[in-house]
Amino acid sequence: MANIVLLLVPLFLIFNIISLPLPARAISSCNGPCKTLNDCNGQLICINGKCNDDPDVGSHTCSGGGGGGGGGSSPSPSQNCKSSGTLTCGGNSYPQYRCSPPLTSSTQARLTLNDFSEGGDGGGPSECDEKYHNNSERVVALSTGWYNHGSRCGKMIRITASNGRSVTAKVVDECDSVNGCDAEHAGQPPCKNNIVDGSSAVWNALGLNQDLGNVGVTWSMA
């Protein structure tokens, strides 16, 4: 009987060792080691054996947009984008910006209301295609830095409101953060550097009150 017990003890130990859960694969953050896309956290991808931002998405998680592996807080927009000058018109002074806050997977912005039709408050035709757009279209203009010399023309972005609703819209114009107060800009001053200027169709899809004219949202490339 004693021999049987002695045989059962090691068998019991072996069974428990086999039954132990395998350690989970570590998920790497910025600059962490990787072999495949699945080794990297969030929207990061594996480039040359290290997790880094995906250039096709345009995120800046590792290069200043927050959420990286450094553990520190992300830089504020004022630290990343400083005014390049001042435009004075109508007795008021407006800061000019050639840059915008870093783009992340959920970039904070202010959604404003724009009339993209001919004769509307948007001024001239949209810069991307030199056309006016019906306000039933889900279209937007982006601040100069985010517009990035037209590199996002025709691309779709996703806008999410604080009520949880989201919508995709096409980039067709620049919300000029440098110039303004002239006929081309319908007398409007320069935009701030964190503006997503949306048509009424965008506001309606998000279930927002257009009378507000300016609300906080987040956006990303769709």
C-alpha positions, 0 to 999 in steps of 0.5 A: 500500500505504501508503494502505491501511495509513493507512486501516486504522489509524483503523478499528482505533482506532474498532473498539477504542473501540466494543468498550470496556465501558460504565462501570457505573452507580454504585450510591448509598448513603444520601442518594446521588442516584437516579432509580429503585430500581435506583440504590440499594444494598441495601434502600435505595429512591429517595425524592425523588431520594435513596437512603434507608431503606424505611419499609415494611421498617422498616430503619435503615441510614441512620438508625443501623443501620449500612451507610450511606454515612458509612463509620463503624461503627454505634452499639452497642445501649447507645448507641442504647438506654439503660435507663429504670430498674430493677425489683427483685424476688426480691432481684435488680435488673433493668434496664428498657428501653422501646427496642431496638437499631435494626432492620436487614436482619439484626438481632442478637438472642437467641432464647429459648424460650417456652411460649405455651399456657395454663398455660405459662411465658408467663403470660397470653394473647398480647397481640396477639390475647388468645389462647393458642397451641399450641407447634406454631405458629411464633410469637414475642414481641418485646422492648418496643422491637421490639414497638413498641406492637403495630405488628408484631402479626400480621406475619411475621419471618424468624429465621436461626440460626448453623447457616444455617437460617432460619424465618418466624414470626408476632409474637403477643406482647410480651416485656415489657422494662419490667414483670415479676415478677408473675402476668401475666408468670408471675413472670418478670423483665423481658426484655432489650431484644434478645429474640426469644422463640420457641415450640418449633416455631421452635426445632425448625424452626431445628434448635436444642437447646431445652435451651440456652434462649438462643442468638444469632440474627439476624432481619428482617421477612419 
